[in-house]
Amino acid sequence: MSTLEKKILISLESAGLFFLLNSVDSYKLFGNIFNMNLYSDNCPTKLGLLFNTLIFFITTYLSMGNPFKRKIFKLKNTTYGTLIYYLLSSPAIYYLTSFLNDNNSCPNNKMILIHSILYFIILVGVMYFPE
């Protein structure tokens, strides 16, 4: 498999995780499991966004299971991906793209899919940064 194919595959998997964790169902599920208010008024709460960002960070780090990779390399890539996740999942960015959702800044599946595609594109680009 070529380097580009690997980067695309990794980015697709990460974008899929982005889509799953930004869905309404994941906020409600984690809120019920941990007895926290992570979603209210049809929008994720600030605590919900932070909580799902932490889940994204942990899941991404653990998915880089290759024991031969240096831990600092895994941590750097996980941090970049998580920062991009947090920015694209923030209410401010959803507000900027609210024209796609009848001026409702709370994410729906269409907006989450668009943000997942943006995440994928940005992540592929970031993978070409020098180590």
C-alpha atoms as an extended CHARMM CRD file, in Angstrom:
* protein
*
       131  EXT
         1         1  MET       CA              0.0000000000        0.0000000000        0.0000000000  PROA      1               0.0000000000
         2         2  SER       CA              1.3890000000        3.3950000000       -0.9370000000  PROA      2               0.0000000000
         3         3  THR       CA              1.9270000000        6.1930000000        1.5440000000  PROA      3               0.0000000000
         4         4  LEU       CA             -0.9830000000        8.2020000000        0.1280000000  PROA      4               0.0000000000
         5         5  GLU       CA             -3.3140000000        5.1970000000        0.4270000000  PROA      5               0.0000000000
         6         6  LYS       CA             -2.2780000000        4.7140000000        4.0690000000  PROA      6               0.0000000000
         7         7  LYS       CA             -2.8720000000        8.3650000000        4.8580000000  PROA      7               0.0000000000
         8         8  ILE       CA             -6.2850000000        8.2810000000        3.1910000000  PROA      8               0.0000000000
         9         9  LEU       CA             -7.2640000000        5.0950000000        5.0490000000  PROA      9               0.0000000000
        10        10  ILE       CA             -6.1470000000        6.4890000000        8.4140000000  PROA      10              0.0000000000
        11        11  SER       CA             -7.9480000000        9.7740000000        7.7130000000  PROA      11              0.0000000000
        12        12  LEU       CA            -11.1430000000        7.9590000000        6.6890000000  PROA      12              0.0000000000
        13        13  GLU       CA            -11.1430000000        5.9350000000        9.9050000000  PROA      13              0.0000000000
        14        14  SER       CA            -10.5610000000        9.0650000000       11.9400000000  PROA      14              0.0000000000
        15        15  ALA       CA            -13.2950000000       10.9580000000       10.0520000000  PROA      15              0.0000000000
        16        16  GLY       CA            -15.6530000000        8.0770000000       10.7900000000  PROA      16              0.0000000000
        17        17  LEU       CA            -14.8500000000        8.4080000000       14.4870000000  PROA      17              0.0000000000
        18        18  PHE       CA            -15.4080000000       12.1580000000       14.1440000000  PROA      18              0.0000000000
        19        19  PHE       CA            -18.8720000000       11.5280000000       12.6880000000  PROA      19              0.0000000000
        20        20  LEU       CA            -19.7970000000        8.9670000000       15.3620000000  PROA      20              0.0000000000
        21        21  LEU       CA            -18.6880000000       11.0850000000       18.3040000000  PROA      21              0.0000000000
        22        22  ASN       CA            -20.4210000000       14.2170000000       17.0150000000  PROA      22              0.0000000000
        23        23  SER       CA            -23.7450000000       12.4710000000       16.5330000000  PROA      23              0.0000000000
        24        24  VAL       CA            -26.6150000000       13.3170000000       18.8450000000  PROA      24              0.0000000000
        25        25  ASP       CA            -26.8480000000        9.6780000000       19.8800000000  PROA      25              0.0000000000
        26        26  SER       CA            -23.2650000000        9.5680000000       21.1790000000  PROA      26              0.0000000000
        27        27  TYR       CA            -23.7940000000       12.6470000000       23.3450000000  PROA      27              0.0000000000
        28        28  LYS       CA            -26.9760000000       11.1470000000       24.7620000000  PROA      28              0.0000000000
        29        29  LEU       CA            -25.3850000000        7.7170000000       25.2310000000  PROA      29              0.0000000000
        30        30  PHE       CA            -22.3440000000        9.0340000000       27.1060000000  PROA      30              0.0000000000
        31        31  GLY       CA            -24.5760000000       11.3760000000       29.1020000000  PROA      31              0.0000000000
        32        32  ASN       CA            -26.7100000000        8.4420000000       30.2250000000  PROA      32              0.0000000000
        33        33  ILE       CA            -23.7290000000        6.1940000000       30.9840000000  PROA      33              0.0000000000
        34        34  PHE       CA            -21.8990000000        8.7990000000       33.0670000000  PROA      34              0.0000000000
        35        35  ASN       CA            -25.0350000000       10.5410000000       34.3740000000  PROA      35              0.0000000000
        36        36  MET       CA            -23.9990000000       13.9310000000       32.9850000000  PROA      36              0.0000000000
        37        37  ASN       CA            -25.8200000000       16.5630000000       30.9650000000  PROA      37              0.0000000000
        38        38  LEU       CA            -23.8650000000       16.4300000000       27.6890000000  PROA      38              0.0000000000
        39        39  TYR       CA            -26.6900000000       17.4480000000       25.3600000000  PROA      39              0.0000000000
        40        40  SER       CA            -29.5010000000       19.9290000000       25.8980000000  PROA      40              0.0000000000
        41        41  ASP       CA            -31.7530000000       22.1330000000       23.7670000000  PROA      41              0.0000000000
        42        42  ASN       CA            -30.8060000000       20.0680000000       20.7000000000  PROA      42              0.0000000000
        43        43  CYS       CA            -27.1520000000       21.1360000000       21.0590000000  PROA      43              0.0000000000
        44        44  PRO       CA            -24.1090000000       19.6110000000       22.7270000000  PROA      44              0.0000000000
        45        45  THR       CA            -23.1420000000       21.3210000000       25.9710000000  PROA      45              0.0000000000
        46        46  LYS       CA            -19.6310000000       22.6380000000       26.6020000000  PROA      46              0.0000000000
        47        47  LEU       CA            -19.0520000000       19.7000000000       28.9540000000  PROA      47              0.0000000000
        48        48  GLY       CA            -20.3060000000       17.3680000000       26.2290000000  PROA      48              0.0000000000
        49        49  LEU       CA            -17.8620000000       18.7760000000       23.7000000000  PROA      49              0.0000000000
        50        50  LEU       CA            -14.9450000000       18.4640000000       26.1330000000  PROA      50              0.0000000000
        51        51  PHE       CA            -15.9830000000       14.9610000000       27.1400000000  PROA      51              0.0000000000
        52        52  ASN       CA            -16.3090000000       13.7410000000       23.5480000000  PROA      52              0.0000000000
        53        53  THR       CA            -12.9900000000       15.4020000000       22.6870000000  PROA      53              0.0000000000
        54        54  LEU       CA            -11.3560000000       13.4200000000       25.4830000000  PROA      54              0.0000000000
        55        55  ILE       CA            -12.9780000000       10.2200000000       24.2100000000  PROA      55              0.0000000000
        56        56  PHE       CA            -11.7050000000       11.0800000000       20.7080000000  PROA      56              0.0000000000
        57        57  PHE       CA             -8.1630000000       11.6240000000       22.0500000000  PROA      57              0.0000000000
        58        58  ILE       CA             -8.0910000000        8.3350000000       23.9620000000  PROA      58              0.0000000000
        59        59  THR       CA             -9.6100000000        6.3180000000       21.1210000000  PROA      59              0.0000000000
        60        60  THR       CA             -7.2590000000        7.8200000000       18.5450000000  PROA      60              0.0000000000
        61        61  TYR       CA             -4.1750000000        7.2210000000       20.6870000000  PROA      61              0.0000000000
        62        62  LEU       CA             -5.1410000000        3.6250000000       21.4150000000  PROA      62              0.0000000000
        63        63  SER       CA             -5.9290000000        2.9560000000       17.7510000000  PROA      63              0.0000000000
        64        64  MET       CA             -2.2930000000        3.6590000000       16.9030000000  PROA      64              0.0000000000
        65        65  GLY       CA             -1.5060000000        0.2800000000       18.3960000000  PROA      65              0.0000000000
        66        66  ASN       CA              1.7970000000       -0.2860000000       16.6170000000  PROA      66              0.0000000000
        67        67  PRO       CA              4.1930000000       -0.8820000000       19.5490000000  PROA      67              0.0000000000
        68        68  PHE       CA              7.1630000000        0.0050000000       17.3630000000  PROA      68              0.0000000000
        69        69  LYS       CA              6.0470000000        3.5810000000       16.8670000000  PROA      69              0.0000000000
        70        70  ARG       CA              7.5990000000        6.0450000000       19.2370000000  PROA      70              0.0000000000
        71        71  LYS       CA              5.2040000000        7.2650000000       21.9060000000  PROA      71              0.0000000000
        72        72  ILE       CA              6.0500000000       10.9010000000       21.2210000000  PROA      72              0.0000000000
        73        73  PHE       CA              5.1760000000       10.4150000000       17.5300000000  PROA      73              0.0000000000
        74        74  LYS       CA              1.8270000000        8.8660000000       18.4710000000  PROA      74              0.0000000000
        75        75  LEU       CA              1.1540000000       11.6120000000       21.0020000000  PROA      75              0.0000000000
        76        76  LYS       CA              1.9820000000       14.3740000000       18.4910000000  PROA      76              0.0000000000
        77        77  ASN       CA             -0.3160000000       12.9490000000       15.8090000000  PROA      77              0.0000000000
        78        78  THR       CA             -3.0850000000       12.3160000000       18.3210000000  PROA      78              0.0000000000
        79        79  THR       CA             -2.7980000000       15.8820000000       19.6150000000  PROA      79              0.0000000000
        80        80  TYR       CA             -2.9910000000       17.3640000000       16.1060000000  PROA      80              0.0000000000
        81        81  GLY       CA             -6.0230000000       15.2440000000       15.2600000000  PROA      81              0.0000000000
        82        82  THR       CA             -7.7390000000       16.0860000000       18.5380000000  PROA      82              0.0000000000
        83        83  LEU       CA             -7.1780000000       19.8270000000       18.1620000000  PROA      83              0.0000000000
        84        84  ILE       CA             -8.6740000000       19.6930000000       14.6760000000  PROA      84              0.0000000000
        85        85  TYR       CA            -11.5560000000       17.6180000000       16.0840000000  PROA      85              0.0000000000
        86        86  TYR       CA            -12.2100000000       20.1660000000       18.8270000000  PROA      86              0.0000000000
        87        87  LEU       CA            -12.1180000000       23.1280000000       16.4460000000  PROA      87              0.0000000000
        88        88  LEU       CA            -14.4160000000       21.5600000000       13.8480000000  PROA      88              0.0000000000
        89        89  SER       CA            -16.8040000000       20.3460000000       16.5710000000  PROA      89              0.0000000000
        90        90  SER       CA            -17.0220000000       23.7010000000       18.3040000000  PROA      90              0.0000000000
        91        91  PRO       CA            -20.2880000000       25.6500000000       18.3040000000  PROA      91              0.0000000000
        92        92  ALA       CA            -18.5100000000       28.5970000000       16.6530000000  PROA      92              0.0000000000
        93        93  ILE       CA            -17.6190000000       26.5510000000       13.5690000000  PROA      93              0.0000000000
        94        94  TYR       CA            -21.1100000000       25.0560000000       13.4080000000  PROA      94              0.0000000000
        95        95  TYR       CA            -22.4220000000       28.6110000000       13.6030000000  PROA      95              0.0000000000
        96        96  LEU       CA            -20.2380000000       29.6040000000       10.6290000000  PROA      96              0.0000000000
        97        97  THR       CA            -21.7370000000       26.7620000000        8.6060000000  PROA      97              0.0000000000
        98        98  SER       CA            -25.2810000000       27.2850000000        9.9000000000  PROA      98              0.0000000000
        99        99  PHE       CA            -26.4040000000       28.5690000000        6.4940000000  PROA      99              0.0000000000
       100       100  LEU       CA            -26.3170000000       24.8820000000        5.4800000000  PROA      100             0.0000000000
       101       101  ASN       CA            -28.7970000000       24.0890000000        8.2310000000  PROA      101             0.0000000000
       102       102  ASP       CA            -31.4760000000       26.7860000000        7.8810000000  PROA      102             0.0000000000
       103       103  ASN       CA            -29.5070000000       29.0760000000       10.2350000000  PROA      103             0.0000000000
       104       104  ASN       CA            -29.6480000000       26.5910000000       13.0930000000  PROA      104             0.0000000000
       105       105  SER       CA            -26.1820000000       26.4300000000       14.6400000000  PROA      105             0.0000000000
       106       106  CYS       CA            -26.8700000000       23.1200000000       16.3920000000  PROA      106             0.0000000000
       107       107  PRO       CA            -25.4000000000       20.2240000000       14.4100000000  PROA      107             0.0000000000
       108       108  ASN       CA            -27.5680000000       17.7660000000       12.5310000000  PROA      108             0.0000000000
       109       109  ASN       CA            -26.4330000000       14.7330000000       10.5410000000  PROA      109             0.0000000000
       110       110  LYS       CA            -25.9650000000       16.7450000000        7.3310000000  PROA      110             0.0000000000
       111       111  MET       CA            -23.7140000000       19.2820000000        9.0520000000  PROA      111             0.0000000000
       112       112  ILE       CA            -21.8130000000       16.5800000000       10.9210000000  PROA      112             0.0000000000
       113       113  LEU       CA            -21.1570000000       14.7930000000        7.6290000000  PROA      113             0.0000000000
       114       114  ILE       CA            -19.8660000000       18.0080000000        6.0420000000  PROA      114             0.0000000000
       115       115  HSD       CA            -17.6090000000       18.6520000000        9.0360000000  PROA      115             0.0000000000
       116       116  SER       CA            -16.3990000000       15.0330000000        8.8760000000  PROA      116             0.0000000000
       117       117  ILE       CA            -15.4080000000       15.5460000000        5.2350000000  PROA      117             0.0000000000
       118       118  LEU       CA            -13.5880000000       18.7560000000        6.1970000000  PROA      118             0.0000000000
       119       119  TYR       CA            -11.8640000000       16.8670000000        9.0090000000  PROA      119             0.0000000000
       120       120  PHE       CA            -10.7630000000       14.1850000000        6.5350000000  PROA      120             0.0000000000
       121       121  ILE       CA             -9.3190000000       16.7430000000        4.0990000000  PROA      121             0.0000000000
       122       122  ILE       CA             -7.5070000000       18.7040000000        6.8090000000  PROA      122             0.0000000000
       123       123  LEU       CA             -6.1120000000       15.5340000000        8.3940000000  PROA      123             0.0000000000
       124       124  VAL       CA             -4.6770000000       14.2890000000        5.0970000000  PROA      124             0.0000000000
       125       125  GLY       CA             -2.9970000000       17.6780000000        4.6870000000  PROA      125             0.0000000000
       126       126  VAL       CA             -1.6000000000       17.6470000000        8.2210000000  PROA      126             0.0000000000
       127       127  MET       CA             -0.0690000000       14.2270000000        7.6190000000  PROA      127             0.0000000000
       128       128  TYR       CA              2.2370000000       15.8510000000        5.0950000000  PROA      128             0.0000000000
       129       129  PHE       CA              3.7620000000       18.1390000000        7.7240000000  PROA      129             0.0000000000
       130       130  PRO       CA              7.3780000000       17.2390000000        8.3860000000  PROA      130             0.0000000000
       131       131  GLU       CA              8.1110000000       15.1060000000       11.4040000000  PROA      131             0.0000000000
